[in-house]
Amino acid sequence: MTDTTVLPETPQPETTQPATTARRSLDRWLTMWNGDGALAHVLCAEDFRIHFAVTERDGSTPADDIRTAEDFARYLAWWHREHAGTVFTAVADAIDGDHGRLLWDVEADGAVAGGVDVFDFAEDGRVSRVWSVGGQRSMRS
């Protein structure tokens, strides 16, 4: 007689492999944008840079000077004050090794638009580079 009992799989300890950390970074990116700017200190690599294709309402580009996670946290605090009530929602994402993509929608003042962020991850899975492009329509359409 053959024993066909299936034993439950033994849980494996949580790892901090770069791919796992990259997934965590990507999963928390919009949480940071939706108000938790302090996450920049956790999500951003030492050599962090962000590149936006858009300007602020007044035509300025204050994000061009961001060189550290602390710079980004300060920028996000300013951005949240200037854009109170703005909400980002994830539409789709993907991670391929050291690179990732995030499609998102943003709602502000009753209007919905969308965009895409393209990421390079550092060896430890934190965000090293981001290129961010916003559009005029939802990414869900």
C-alpha positions in Angstrom: 0.0 0.0 0.0 1.4 3.4 -1.0 1.1 6.4 1.3 -0.4 9.3 -0.6 -0.5 11.7 2.3 0.4 15.2 1.3 2.3 17.1 4.0 2.0 20.9 4.2 4.9 22.7 2.7 7.4 24.0 5.3 7.3 27.8 5.4 10.6 29.3 4.2 12.1 32.2 6.1 11.5 35.6 4.5 14.4 36.6 2.3 15.7 40.0 1.4 16.8 39.1 -2.0 17.0 42.1 -4.4 14.0 40.9 -6.4 11.9 40.7 -3.2 13.1 44.2 -2.1 12.5 45.6 -5.6 8.9 44.2 -5.4 8.5 45.9 -2.0 9.9 49.1 -3.4 7.5 49.1 -6.3 4.5 48.1 -4.1 5.1 51.0 -1.7 6.0 53.7 -4.3 2.4 55.0 -4.6 1.9 54.8 -0.8 4.8 57.3 -0.7 3.2 59.5 -3.3 -0.1 59.4 -1.5 1.2 61.0 1.6 4.0 58.9 3.3 7.0 60.9 2.0 9.2 59.4 4.8 9.2 56.2 2.8 11.7 57.8 0.5 14.4 57.0 3.1 13.5 53.3 2.8 12.8 53.0 -0.9 15.6 55.2 -2.5 19.1 54.0 -3.1 22.2 56.1 -2.2 22.5 57.3 -5.8 18.8 58.0 -6.3 17.7 60.3 -9.2 14.2 61.0 -10.5 13.5 62.6 -13.9 10.1 64.1 -14.6 8.8 64.9 -18.1 6.3 67.4 -16.7 6.7 70.7 -15.0 4.8 72.3 -12.1 1.8 74.5 -12.7 4.0 77.6 -12.7 6.5 76.0 -15.2 9.2 75.3 -12.6 11.0 72.0 -12.2 12.0 71.7 -8.5 12.5 68.0 -8.7 15.5 68.5 -11.0 17.7 69.2 -8.0 16.9 65.9 -6.1 20.1 64.0 -5.4 19.4 62.0 -2.3 16.5 60.3 -0.5 16.4 63.2 1.9 16.1 65.7 -1.0 13.2 63.5 -2.3 11.5 63.4 1.1 11.6 67.2 1.3 10.3 67.5 -2.2 7.4 65.1 -1.5 6.5 67.1 1.7 6.4 70.2 -0.5 4.5 68.4 -3.3 1.9 67.1 -0.9 1.2 70.6 0.4 0.9 72.0 -3.2 -1.3 69.1 -4.4 -3.4 68.3 -1.4 -6.1 65.8 -2.1 -4.3 64.2 -5.1 -4.6 60.4 -5.1 -2.5 57.9 -7.1 -3.8 54.4 -8.0 -1.8 51.6 -9.4 -3.1 50.2 -12.8 -0.4 47.6 -13.6 3.3 46.9 -12.9 6.1 44.6 -13.9 9.6 43.9 -12.6 12.3 42.3 -14.9 15.5 41.9 -12.9 16.9 45.3 -12.2 14.1 47.2 -14.0 10.5 47.9 -13.3 7.5 49.7 -14.7 4.4 51.1 -13.0 1.3 52.3 -14.8 -0.7 54.6 -12.6 -3.7 56.9 -12.6 -3.9 60.1 -10.6 -7.1 61.9 -9.5 -7.0 65.6 -8.7 -9.8 68.2 -8.6 -12.3 65.7 -10.1 -10.1 64.9 -13.1 -8.3 61.6 -13.8 -5.1 61.3 -15.8 -2.5 58.6 -16.0 1.2 58.0 -16.4 4.1 55.6 -16.3 7.2 55.3 -14.2 10.2 53.3 -15.4 12.6 52.2 -12.6 16.2 51.0 -12.3 16.8 49.1 -9.1 20.0 49.1 -7.2 21.7 45.7 -6.3 19.8 45.8 -2.9 16.4 46.3 -4.7 16.0 49.9 -3.7 15.1 52.5 -6.4 18.1 54.0 -8.1 16.6 55.8 -11.1 13.0 56.8 -12.1 11.8 58.3 -15.3 8.2 59.5 -14.8 5.8 60.6 -17.6 2.3 61.8 -17.0 -0.4 62.0 -19.6 -3.9 63.5 -20.0 -6.0 60.3 -19.8 -6.4 57.3 -17.5 -4.1 54.4 -18.1 -7.1 52.1 -17.6 -8.6 53.2 -20.9 
